[in-house]
Amino acid sequence: MAVLGSTPAPPWLSRFFNASGNNVPLVWVAPADPLLLQQEALLVEFLTARKGTPLEGKLERINCPQALMLWEKEHAQMTTRTAQGWRTSQPDALGRIVTCTDHAWVELLPDSHALRTEMAFESYVMRHCLGQFADRKALTGGYGGHYADAVEQGHMRLFSLRDAQGQPHITVSLTVQANGDLTVDQVKGKQNRPPVERYLQPLLMCLNALGTDQQSPPDCIAIGVVRTQAGWLRLEQVNDPTAQTQLVARYPQLFSRLESPSAMTQWLVAARQVEMLQRAAPGAPSVRYAARHVLDPLSPPDLSDNRHFTTEGVPWVGLSSGHAAAIIDWQASIR
């Protein structure tokens, strides 16, 4: 959410809320904001996992804060109950997908009779909710039942990065779309934390081998791993101007994390979210000039100088000769 400043609400809005004369804060909830979508996914996961439990009939009376509080309470309880849910790994439930130098990616096979046992093992070692079943003896219900049902029905695929001793280090879940495309859902290290740095290259190998769609989930963006037309890359490897533009158009928050944003990308941000240039100043002189009112609002252009430079017949008011020379030199350098 972003609060739109402290400006009083317009009269028509005050009348609508019957709050004339009061300062009503205007709040815009961006429906596609990654944090909002992540919160929604967490709630959907929690509510879906309540199917078949005594809580199912009470869901209509539970609001979002209550559901989130119950989610946090359950995960705190999981930590104390983990030792009671120990299972050993079942090799028959695994299929090797990608072999790395010291590790291998395996898939938890949907048609294996030991799928749920392997999910419980993965969850025990990784300390997350993937294989946390409500009935730990029958391996049914709860989060584990929710995910196991999705895998068995072909709606989800699960992958684990295992070392030579068979211990997991990353868990990846992918959603299978109706057309067969794979969308990365979650990428979790131990205790639901981001994977550690040394496992990022094996992660890229796995995602590129699977051939996913163009979506980059919040888990991947958080660790600087993104999907481009050329495949999955670390963010600092995205140097192609077109790839940068496509990436920033879909995920504007990544602009400030690009090491060398292209002029095309800078112009895109200047046109759509110019305020972002205050956090990551543009390197292109023409963009700096165009956004000067944002970058240096206390220094307006000198309109007394009649020697206005022109570009393609358009006057650039207040443009100094030094700034003009920098733009000309920059344009020559990119041709």
C-alpha positions, 0 to 999 in steps of 0.5 A: 500500500502507498498512502498518497500524502497528507492532502485532504480528500476532495469534496466529492470523496468526503461526501461519499464517506459522509466525512465532510470537513475531516482529513480522510487519508487516501490509500491506493492498494496496488492489486498486482504489488508483489508483497500483496500477492505474496500475502494473498498466496499465504492466506490461500495456502492457510485457508485451503489447508483447513479443508476437512478440519474443524476450522473449515466451518468457521472460515466465514467468520475469520478475517485476514488478521486473524488468519495471519495470526493463526498461520504464525501460531501454527508455524511456531508450533511446527517448530516444537513438533518437528522432532515428532515428525521425523521420517527417513528419506525414500530413494524410490520417491525421487527422480534425478533431474540435474547433476551439479558438481557436488549436488543433484536436483531430484524431483519428488515423484507424484506416482510414488507410494512414498511421496508423502513420506519423502515430503515429511522428510524434506519438511523435517530437515528443511524446517518448513511446512511442505510436509507438515501433515495434520495426521503425522501417522497417516500423512494426511491433512494440514499443509502436507495434505494440501501440497501432496494432493496438488502433486498427486493431481498433477497441479504442482511439481516439487524439487529438492537440491540434495548433497552427496549424503542425501540432505536437502538444501533448497526446496522448489515448488512449481505450478503446472498451468493448464497448458502444461507450462511451469510457473515457479511458485516458491524457492525456500532454503532452510526455515523458509529463509532465502537459499544461501549464496553458494547454492544460487548457481545450482538453482539457476541450472535447475530452473533453466533445465526445467524451462519455466515461463517468464514469471519471477516470483518474489522468492527469486527476486529477493535473492536477485535471480530473474527470468529473462528471454535468455533464461534464468540469470542473476540480476547482475548478469542482465546487461542486454538493453531489451532484457533490462527494459522487459524486466523493469517493465514487469518488476519496476522495483528491480531498476535500482538493483541493475548494475548498468541500466541502459538508456532505454531502461532509464527512459522507461523509468523516467516516463512511468515512475520518475521518482525512482530516479531519486534513489538511482540517478540516471547515467544518461545525460539526456535522462538527467536533463529531462528529469532535472525537476525531480533530481534537483527541484531546488535549482530551476533552469535559468530562463534568462539565457536566450541561447537555448540549444535545440534537438530535432527542432525542440528547444531545451530550455535552460540547458547549459553548453556544458550539459549540451556537450555531454549529451552530444558526446553521450549520443555519439558514444552509443551509436 
